Amino acid sequence: MKHYKTFSISWLLAFFLSLSPPSWSQEGYWQSLFNGKDLSGWQELNGKHIWEVREGMIVGSTVPGEPNGFLCTLQQYGDFVLELEVSIDTLMNNSGIQFRSLSYDDFKNGRVHGYQMEVDPKPQQWSGAIYEEGADRGWIYPPDKMSQAAKEAFKRDDKNGYQWNSYRIEAVGPMMRTWINGVPAAHLIDDRYPKGFIGLQLHANNENDPQGSFSIRFRNVRIQTGDLNLTPLDDTHVVNLLSENPNSKQQLVAKPLQIKQDQTVGSISVFHGQSNTPILTQIAKQNERPYIHPLIAPDGNGVMTEYRPAHHLHQTGIYWGLKKVNGRDYFMNWKNDYWRGVSATVFEDEGTQVKWQTEYNMLDENGKTIMVETQDWSMQHFGEHYVLELQWTGEAKSDVVMEKFYVGGLFVRMPWVKETVGEIVSASGLRNLELEGQRSIWSDIGIKLDGRDDFAHIAIFDHPENKAFPTPWRVDNELGMGPSRQILGDWKIAEGEKEVIWYRLLVYTGELDKILLMDIWKDFIQP
């Protein structure tokens, strides 16, 4: 398991939302946005220019007197990797690739607005920078922040004809990165537009520009939306437009913890320093599924988990349960006819990071083990928050199939009654039941506990090495939440094989803290 490092706000992450099922054909993990034959799936917004398909290219030609125009996808995207090739007439003013963009009748009469990766045929070399099209901020990743190599990467059309440029955009949570011909260009952190359409811009020439009709060409337009193949972090200059969290300006030092195990009761308890009151307890009895409860707020004020509430008796604090495994329900059933404890082991019982493991057999209707489930946990206490990390391993003892279902996997149950004030927020900005069944790289539950004036939060982070990444989320009417691979369809592990899934949890209090979430996530995904 990874060690959680001290961090500062200058370490900015590689963040990773949620999409409706794609309607385009797939090639591996890629979906083609252009079929090479017609403009199915696209529409023109704003200016009335000429868009046509020629020889497997989308060709846009300006109509003099028309304002900027955009050929836009009908579908919207949140987290994605976009690749395409572009070639532009050198006499055109400029162009751009819109992403996470929007058009509303009540905003500037439908003006397209959102992020734009610049396509610039002029000697000024602005290609690759990020502009806020149609809104108020202008350059949000200015060209002068790009490296000289990035500025020189774009190839202008010349006497030999079209010069194709490979464009790549990675948009994951609030992080956006761009490349031209494989050269990193921009690294922007911003959350104004979490989701929107892809658009191809035709920029009208200004009065001092050459007049006439000019063209831009696009081909090989494709997108990843599920299992994202992300590029490792590099030293590209970062522009961070999120507000700063003052707690992130200081190095946060891990506090000492210790573990005490009671094998008679079947518990593993974590204590802060020499305190006699546990801040977290893992119940690991031989005859029922393991769970974490109670979990105490980092400042000691309030219990942040709930044990078997009347509205969901099977929900026990923080736990793992799969639905319909070879037809059996291990999510709602937690007793020994489904589970048999094998071991509960403490690996590191004191220090700034403590570690423990539980191992359980999942039983079929005849009492035979079909899968061994191992949970490796670690915990650290930084300032006013905890960091928990889970490595789940499923080892199949026979072929197992986790059937498609709306829930199954890691789940968090915080205290809830009808009067509870609380909210779930995802990295995409989806809230509460909007998140149900949607993909996201992280989600955060905030609930106002009895005896507190502020909110208590538990956030869960997905990891890019998980096969379902970004994983869809289950959200219920009582603010229960968890990522669930089973939402995507049947999931199989062959006899003798293993699958490993990683999650990180952040426990904190106060306002939703996006900067802290970013820092925790970046540390989690670093190799």
N, C-alpha and C positions, 0 to 999 in steps of 0.2 A: 504494500500500500504506500501511497505517496506521502511524503512529509510536507506539511503545510508550512510555508516560509513566511517570514516577516515581509511586509510589503508597504509600498507607498503609492500615492495616486499617480506617480509618473509611470508606473508599470501598467500599461493598458493592454487589454486582452484581445483574445480572438473569440468573439462571442458568436453564439449560434442561434419557425413559426409556421406559421400554421397556414395550411393551404387546403383548399378543396381538392378532391381527386382530379388529376390532370385529364384533359380530353385529347391530348396529342399522343402520337405514337412514341414508343420508348425504344432506346438503344442502350442496353445496359441500364445504368443509373440516369442516363440523359433522356430528356424529352425534347423532341424537335418542335420548335415554335413556328417553323416555316416548312411547308411540304414541297417547296420548289416548283409548284404548279400554279397556285392561286393564293389569294390573301385571306383564306379561311382562318377565322380566329382573330382577325385584326379589324380595326375601324379607324377612320381618319377623324381627328378632332381639331377644332380651331380652323386654320387656313384651308383653303380649297386648292390643293396642288395636285399634281399628277403622280399617282402611285400605280405601278404595274410590275408584272413579273416578266423578266427576260432571262433566258438561258440559265435558269436556276438562281437568279438574283432578284431581290426586291430593289427596284429602282424608283427613287423619288426625284421628280423634276419640279423646280420652282415655277410658279406662275407669277409673273411680275404684277405687283400691286397687291398681292395677297399677304396677310400677316404670317407669322411663324405657324407651321403646321406640324402635326404629329400623327404618325401611324401607330396605333396603340393596341395592345392585346386586350381582348375582352375579359380575360381572367386577371385576377390580382395575385400578387406574390408577397410573402413576408421574408422568410429566410430562403436564400437560394444561392446558386452559383450560375452565372450567365456567361456564355461565350458566344462570340460572333465575329465575323470578319467585315471590315468596312473599307471602302475606297471612295474618295470625294474629289470633285473637281476643284482644282487649286484656285479658281476664281470665285468660288462660293464664300460667303462671309464666314460661316462655321456651321457646325451641326452638333449633335449630341445623342447620347443614349439615355433616355429617361428610365428611371427605375423607382419603385415605390411611389409612383406618381398618381395624381388624382385629378378629377374634373367634376365640379359641382355647378349646377345652374346658378346657385346663389353666391358663388365666389367668382367675381369678375366675369360674369356671363359664361361660365364654363371653362375659363382659362386653365389649361393644363399647368399644374404646379407640382413640384417635388424635386427629387434629386436628379441631377444630370451629369453623366461622365462626358467631358468635352471631346469633340472631334474637331480639330482645328487645322485647316490646310495652310495657314499663313506662317511666315517665317518666325513669328513670335513664340511658337512652340508651346501652346497651352493644352494640347491634347493630354487627356488622362486626369486633369484636375476635376474637381466636383463643384458644380454650380447649383444654387437653388433657383430653379426655373420658375418664373411666374409668381414669385412671392417677394419677400422683403429683404432677404439677407445677401443676395448676390453670391459672390464667391465664398463658399464655406470651407473648401480646401483649395486655397489660391494656387495658381501656377508657380508662384515664387517659392512655395514650400516643397516643390518637387526637386528631385536630384537632377543633375545635368544629364545623367544617363537616361532618365525617364523623359526628359524634354527632347532628347535626340532619338528616342525610340520610334517615333511616328514617321512613316515613309510617305512622302508626298507623291502624287501622280507626276510622271515625267514623260519625256519623249518616247519612252518604251511602253507607255500605256498605263493601265490601272496598277497601282501599288496597293496590295491588300495588307491590311493591318489587323492582327488578331487582338481583339478586345476581351478582357475578362473582368467581371465584377463579382465579388463575394460580399453578400449582405447577410449578416447573422446577428440578430438582436440589434443593438445600437452601433455595431461595428460594420463599416463599409470599407472595402479595399479594392483598388483597381490596378490593372496591368495592361501594358501595351507591348505586344510582341514578346511577351515573357518577362518584361522589365517592370518591377514594382513602381507604381506612380503615386498613389494616394492611400492614406490610412486615416479615415475620419471616424470619430465617435460622436454620434448624434441620435436623438430619438424622436425628432419631430414627425417623421413619417415611418411608422412601423410596417406598413403594408400598402401596396398599390400596384398599378399596372406597369408593364414595360412599354416604352415608346421610342420610336425612331423620329428624330426631329429633322424638319426641313426649315432652315433658317432663312428668312427673307433678307436680301442684301440691303444695306443702308444706302443713303443718297450718294455717299462718296465711294461706294464700292462699284465694281463693274456691273453694268445692267444687262439683263437678258435672262434666259432660262439656264439654270445650272443643275447638275445632278449629283446624287449620292447613291452608293450601291451597298447593299448588305447581302450576306450569304452565310450559310452554315450557322443559323441562329438556333441555339439549343440551351436548355436550362436543367439544372438539378434542383429538386425541391425536397427530397426525402433524405436519402443517405448521402450527405454532402461530402464531397472530396475536397477538403479545405487545404489551403497552402500554409505551411508552417510560418510562424511569426518571423519577421526580419527586422532590420533596423530602419525601415522607412519612417520618416518623420510623422508623428501622430498629432493631429489636430483634434482636441477634445472640446466639444461644445456643451457637454453636460455641466451642470453646476457642481461646484466642488463640495465635498464633504470634509469639514474641518478635522474629523477623526482620522481621515486618511492621510493627513499631512504629517502624522507622526508614526514612527515605527511602533507597531503593536507587538508586545512581548507576550509569549504564551505563559500562562500561569501553571504552577505545579498541580498535578492531579495524582490520585491514587485509586486503585481498585481493591475492593474487598469482595470475595466470593463466598457465598453460603451454599454449599452443595446440598445440604439437607433441605433447605427451602427451595433451592433451584433458582438462585438469583446472582447476578453480577452487578455490583453497585459502584458508581464512580463518585468520588468525593473531591472537593476542592481543598488542597492543602491538607491540614490536619483536622478539618471540620468533621463532626460526627454525623452530619446530615447529608445524605446523598443528593447529588444534583441530577443524576440519571440512574435508572435501574432497568436492567435487562432481565426479564423473567424467562428462564429457560428450564422449564420442567420437563421431566421425561415423557409425560403423557399428554402434552398439548403443545400447540405451535408457539414458538418464541415471539416475544414482543417487548417493546420499550415503553415502560410506564412505571412510575411517573417521571416526567421530565420537568425540572424546575427552571423557571425563567432565569437568565444569566445574572440578574440583579437580586435573585432570591424571592421575588414578589410574584407568586402565582404558579400554579401547575399548568403546564402547557399542553398536556395530553389528557385524553379521557379513556376510561376503561369500560368497554361494553355498554354504551348508552342504550336506552330503551328503543331508540329509533333504529339502531343497527347493532344488535347484540354481538355480532361477529367482529366488530371493529375494536381493536385493542391498541390504542396509542399509535406507535409507529411499528408497522409489521409488514411481512411479505406473504402474499397468498395468491395462488394462481387459480383461475376458473377452468373447468372443463378439461382437465388433464386426463386424456384417455377416457373422457366422459365423467370424471370425478371432480367435485367442486372442493378445492382446497382453500378457497377464499372465504367461504361462509362456514366451513367446517374446520374446527381447530382441535378436536379431541383425538384420543389415542387410536380410534379406528381409522384415522386418516394419517396421523403423525406418530412417530416414535423417536424420542430423543436418543442420540448416539453419544454426544459429548458436548460439554461447555468448557472452554479452555481460555484461561487468561495468558496472554503472551507477554505483555508489558504492563506491569501492575503499578508503576509509578514513574513520574517524570512529566515533561511538558506534553507528551503524547502517550496515551494509554491505548492498548489493543486487546481485543478478545475475539473469540470465535464460537459460534454454535453450529452443530451439525445434526441434521434430522433426516430420517427416512420418510419418504412419502409412500403410503401404503395403498395397494389396490383393495378391492372388496374382499379378497381372500387373505389379506394381511401380508402379501408379498411386496417387497420394495420395488417400486418402478423408477424412483429417482432419489438420489441423495442430494439434499439441499444444504449448502454450506454458506453461512453468513460471516464474513470477516469485517469487523467494525474497528474504527479508531475514533478517538475524540481528543480535541484540543479546546482550550479555553483562552480566548484572546479578548482583553479589555471587557467590553460589554456584549460579547457574543461567543457562541460555541460553534465549532466546526466538527461535524460528524461525517465520516466517510464509510460507505458500504461497498464491499465487493461481494456480489452474490454469485455463487457457482452452482449450476445444476449439472449433475453427472447422471446420465441415463443408464439404468440397469436393464431396461428394455426399451424398445422404440416408444417414444412418448410424443403425443401431439397435444399442444395447448390450442384448443379451438378458438376461432374468432369470437370475441366477446367484447363488451364495452368496458370491462374492468378486468384487472388481473396483474399483480406485481406488487411493487412497493406502494404503500398507502399510509396516509397521515390522518389521524383523527384527533382534532383539537376539541376542547370543550364547546358545546353548542346547545342552546335552547332557542325557542322561537324569538325571544327578545334579544338574542345575541347580535351585536354590531360587528360586522366583519366584511372582508373582501378578499377575493383571490385575484391576483394580477399576474399576467404572463409577460415574458420578455417582449411579446408582440403588442402588448397593451390590451389584450383581450381580458375581460373581467367576468368573474363568476361563471355562469353557465354558458357564456359565449365561448369559453375555452373547451367545453365538452367535446371530445373527439378530435380536437385540433392539435397540431404539432407545435412544440415550443422547446427551446433549449433550457428554459427554467421557468418555474412558476413559484409564486409567493403567497402564502396564506397569512393574513393579518386579522387577528381577533382581539376585541377589547375584553379582557378577562375581568372577572369580578375582583374588585379591590385595586384596579389599575385605572389611571386616567389616560394612559396611552395604549398602543397596540402591542401585542406579542406576535412575533412572526416566526414561521418556519418556511424556509425556501428550499426547493429541491432543484439540483442542477443535473442535467443530462450530460453524458460524455460522448464525444465524437467516435470513440471506439465501439460504442454500443451499436449493434446491427440495425436497430430501428431508428437511429438518430436522424433528425430530431424526433423523439418519441411522442405519440399522441397522449393526451391527458384525459383521465376520468375525473369529473367534478360532480358531486352530488348536491342535493338541495340543502344540505346541512354543512356546507363548506368542507366536506371531506375531499381529499385530493390525492392523486398519484399518477405517475406515468404508466401507461399500459401498452406494451407491444401487441397484445392480443387484439386491440382495436383494428389493427391493420389486416388481420387475417390469421389463418392457421400458422402456428409456429412449431417446428419439429426439432427434436434432438434424437439422433439415432443411438441405438444401444452401444454403450461403451464410449460415447462421445460426451464432451463437456461444453457448456457455454458459460461465459463470464459476463456479468453486467455490472457497471460501475455507476454509483450515484454519490453526490455530495449533498449534505444538508447544512444549511446555515440557520442558526437559532439566535434571534436578537429581538430587541424591543424598540419602540419609538415609531418614527415615520418610515415609510417604504424608502429604503436606502439603495438607490440604483448604483451609486459609486462603489459602495461596499460589495454589492452583488457582483459588479464587474471584476473587482480585485479578487474575490474568492473564486470566481469562475476561471479567470486567467491562470491562477495558480493550479487549479484542478486539471486543466487541459494541457499544461506544459509537460513535455516529455521528461 
